Amino acid sequence: QVQLVESGGGLVQPGGSLRLSCAVSGSISSISAMGWYRQAPGKQREMVAGITSVDTTNYSDSVKGRFTISRDNTWNTIYLQMNSLKPEDTAVYYCKAIPYYGMDYWGKGTLVTVSS
């Protein structure tokens, strides 16, 4: 079992920055990759950024060049640095852990609101 707790969300003005964190506990050694997803009101959940055990990263086109995913040396914590935020980035942001075997794990999310 893996437990995920997101933090760092809040209200920010357009053009501002936020750093999200995802604290990971449990069977950390079972994790092969992790990612950040988001879900805006009335929309489907979408992938934002991902990172593998060898630190390969990928981003959605909508955040490429503005967001950066990173992690500590293990899977204890992953981060999402979000710069140049836009109103369309407003969403609940979720952390996901992908194990080598079995089902993925999700956190409960943290709300990011970009508004003036």
Steps between C-alpha positions, in 0.01 A plus 500: 500500500606854423358817657520837326429842651512811284562852633590846379187601315333836541397822334754671275480785251559442128872495430578380849661180626416213731684188608298189568632213711390139523610313811531128442489227764456124510654261246722757333726235348207374291469827306624514140380847406290787629304782349288807550152519355234768517126529464328827428127551570292323239802342332669162501812436701814552290868424536719800577846354560669168569834376629655154497743321728785609272374861507363505149232768489212583270248782490173585336530756224292746700757524783828429319755770577302630799476202736780280635459164671772376733555261790737439784755217476235241572124522464444670837383823341429623149450861402335704231643847452246708312604832349323752278166372618191567292131500593460181295739325741228520765421145608533242771847350467552134581811295561514145359737215577548222246628177652691230312204270561138564588273800498606864504466710815350848520507779752193705593616810316580863570313794348684758290310815409653753262304823510545871541 
